[in-house]
Amino acid sequence: MSDQCCSVEVTDEHNHELKRILWTVFAINITMFLVEIVAGHIYQSTALMADSLDMLSDAFVYGVSILVVAKSAYIKAKVSVMKGVLMSLMALYVIYELITKILNPVVSNGQAITVVGLLALVANAACFWLLFKHKGGDINIRSAWVCSRNDMTMNAGVIVAGVSVVYFGSQWPDYIIGASIALLILVSSVKIIIDSVKEMKLAKESSHYPE
């Protein structure tokens, strides 16, 4: 999409509202990162650890978004590329964790995975709702909304993993969900990078935004 199709009117009041929303979703993601990373280590869940790292990635995304909310389209697009790269690194880390767990199997707690997954789903649903009205804005806010939307899918996967571990008495559902999360992160990050590069080119062609 072009800047013209996706642009929103930027005013001081609008920027203040965006910053307030981004601060809120930033706090939610940092909190859930801490909850999931601790639970993932305690209950030996690849899915929870993967989702916690995605929460950390999103917290970075929202934190940076706060800093650039009133910046030029070119700067926002460059930051969005950084988001995509960070998401890609998270996907590679999940793959590494998955391989480690397969080579060294451990028993996880399916009930705990399910409960934490439900909590994360509620948290990300709140973020999704807060960002929804701005999803048609610039590339920076669009990519933040994409993160929130994808997170709910991941949370649902974590819940399925927890229930399946209990039902089947096997760790493989946790492994499969971990791999699925990694793939979703990777695909989304590539899309964000591609869209951001297009936005950068449009901004440069307009000659209004310096590198």
TANORVEN-V589750 format. One record per residue. N is the residue number from 1. RES is the residue in one letter. PSI is psi in radians with two decimals (NA if undefined). Layout:
n=N res=RES psi=PSI
n=N res=RES psi=PSI
//
This chain:
n=1 res=M psi=2.61
n=2 res=S psi=2.90
n=3 res=D psi=-0.63
n=4 res=Q psi=-0.70
n=5 res=C psi=-0.53
n=6 res=C psi=-0.06
n=7 res=S psi=2.64
n=8 res=V psi=2.71
n=9 res=E psi=2.19
n=10 res=V psi=1.99
n=11 res=T psi=2.93
n=12 res=D psi=-0.69
n=13 res=E psi=-0.69
n=14 res=H psi=-0.80
n=15 res=N psi=-0.67
n=16 res=H psi=-0.73
n=17 res=E psi=-0.75
n=18 res=L psi=-0.75
n=19 res=K psi=-0.69
n=20 res=R psi=-0.76
n=21 res=I psi=-0.77
n=22 res=L psi=-0.64
n=23 res=W psi=-0.67
n=24 res=T psi=-0.84
n=25 res=V psi=-0.51
n=26 res=F psi=-0.82
n=27 res=A psi=-0.71
n=28 res=I psi=-0.77
n=29 res=N psi=-0.65
n=30 res=I psi=-0.75
n=31 res=T psi=-0.81
n=32 res=M psi=-0.52
n=33 res=F psi=-0.82
n=34 res=L psi=-0.73
n=35 res=V psi=-0.81
n=36 res=E psi=-0.65
n=37 res=I psi=-0.68
n=38 res=V psi=-0.83
n=39 res=A psi=-0.67
n=40 res=G psi=-0.71
n=41 res=H psi=-0.74
n=42 res=I psi=-0.78
n=43 res=Y psi=0.13
n=44 res=Q psi=0.88
n=45 res=S psi=2.10
n=46 res=T psi=-0.69
n=47 res=A psi=-0.77
n=48 res=L psi=-0.72
n=49 res=M psi=-0.70
n=50 res=A psi=-0.78
n=51 res=D psi=-0.58
n=52 res=S psi=-0.69
n=53 res=L psi=-0.58
n=54 res=D psi=-0.64
n=55 res=M psi=-0.72
n=56 res=L psi=-0.74
n=57 res=S psi=-0.76
n=58 res=D psi=-0.65
n=59 res=A psi=-0.70
n=60 res=F psi=-0.76
n=61 res=V psi=-0.87
n=62 res=Y psi=-0.65
n=63 res=G psi=-0.79
n=64 res=V psi=-0.64
n=65 res=S psi=-0.62
n=66 res=I psi=-0.68
n=67 res=L psi=-0.51
n=68 res=V psi=0.14
n=69 res=V psi=-0.51
n=70 res=A psi=0.23
n=71 res=K psi=3.09
n=72 res=S psi=2.85
n=73 res=A psi=-0.63
n=74 res=Y psi=-0.77
n=75 res=I psi=-0.74
n=76 res=K psi=-0.70
n=77 res=A psi=-0.68
n=78 res=K psi=-0.71
n=79 res=V psi=-0.65
n=80 res=S psi=-0.59
n=81 res=V psi=-0.72
n=82 res=M psi=-0.70
n=83 res=K psi=-0.80
n=84 res=G psi=-0.72
n=85 res=V psi=-0.75
n=86 res=L psi=-0.73
n=87 res=M psi=-0.66
n=88 res=S psi=-0.73
n=89 res=L psi=-0.67
n=90 res=M psi=-0.71
n=91 res=A psi=-0.74
n=92 res=L psi=-0.63
n=93 res=Y psi=-0.70
n=94 res=V psi=-0.74
n=95 res=I psi=-0.72
n=96 res=Y psi=-0.80
n=97 res=E psi=-0.69
n=98 res=L psi=-0.81
n=99 res=I psi=-0.73
n=100 res=T psi=-0.77
n=101 res=K psi=-0.65
n=102 res=I psi=-0.70
n=103 res=L psi=-0.49
n=104 res=N psi=1.36
n=105 res=P psi=2.45
n=106 res=V psi=2.76
n=107 res=V psi=2.19
n=108 res=S psi=2.90
n=109 res=N psi=1.84
n=110 res=G psi=-0.67
n=111 res=Q psi=-0.76
n=112 res=A psi=-0.70
n=113 res=I psi=-0.76
n=114 res=T psi=-0.79
n=115 res=V psi=-0.81
n=116 res=V psi=-0.65
n=117 res=G psi=-0.71
n=118 res=L psi=-0.73
n=119 res=L psi=-0.75
n=120 res=A psi=-0.65
n=121 res=L psi=-0.77
n=122 res=V psi=-0.76
n=123 res=A psi=-0.80
n=124 res=N psi=-0.50
n=125 res=A psi=-0.64
n=126 res=A psi=-0.74
n=127 res=C psi=-0.75
n=128 res=F psi=-0.78
n=129 res=W psi=-0.71
n=130 res=L psi=-0.63
n=131 res=L psi=-0.23
n=132 res=F psi=-0.77
n=133 res=K psi=-0.26
n=134 res=H psi=0.12
n=135 res=K psi=-0.30
n=136 res=G psi=0.19
n=137 res=G psi=-2.59
n=138 res=D psi=3.02
n=139 res=I psi=-0.56
n=140 res=N psi=-0.85
n=141 res=I psi=-0.63
n=142 res=R psi=-0.76
n=143 res=S psi=-0.57
n=144 res=A psi=-0.70
n=145 res=W psi=-0.67
n=146 res=V psi=-0.72
n=147 res=C psi=-0.82
n=148 res=S psi=-0.73
n=149 res=R psi=-0.80
n=150 res=N psi=-0.60
n=151 res=D psi=-0.67
n=152 res=M psi=-0.64
n=153 res=T psi=-0.74
n=154 res=M psi=-0.74
n=155 res=N psi=-0.74
n=156 res=A psi=-0.68
n=157 res=G psi=-0.69
n=158 res=V psi=-0.73
n=159 res=I psi=-0.77
n=160 res=V psi=-0.70
n=161 res=A psi=-0.81
n=162 res=G psi=-0.82
n=163 res=V psi=-0.71
n=164 res=S psi=-0.65
n=165 res=V psi=-0.73
n=166 res=V psi=-0.80
n=167 res=Y psi=-0.81
n=168 res=F psi=-0.27
n=169 res=G psi=0.59
n=170 res=S psi=2.65
n=171 res=Q psi=-0.22
n=172 res=W psi=-0.60
n=173 res=P psi=-0.67
n=174 res=D psi=-0.71
n=175 res=Y psi=-0.78
n=176 res=I psi=-0.76
n=177 res=I psi=-0.68
n=178 res=G psi=-0.77
n=179 res=A psi=-0.68
n=180 res=S psi=-0.70
n=181 res=I psi=-0.76
n=182 res=A psi=-0.74
n=183 res=L psi=-0.75
n=184 res=L psi=-0.74
n=185 res=I psi=-0.77
n=186 res=L psi=-0.81
n=187 res=V psi=-0.78
n=188 res=S psi=-0.69
n=189 res=S psi=-0.67
n=190 res=V psi=-0.73
n=191 res=K psi=-0.74
n=192 res=I psi=-0.73
n=193 res=I psi=-0.79
n=194 res=I psi=-0.83
n=195 res=D psi=-0.68
n=196 res=S psi=-0.68
n=197 res=V psi=-0.69
n=198 res=K psi=-0.73
n=199 res=E psi=-0.68
n=200 res=M psi=-0.73
n=201 res=K psi=-0.74
n=202 res=L psi=-0.71
n=203 res=A psi=-0.70
n=204 res=K psi=-0.69
n=205 res=E psi=-0.50
n=206 res=S psi=-0.31
n=207 res=S psi=0.32
n=208 res=H psi=-0.25
n=209 res=Y psi=1.95
n=210 res=P psi=2.70
n=211 res=E psi=NA
//
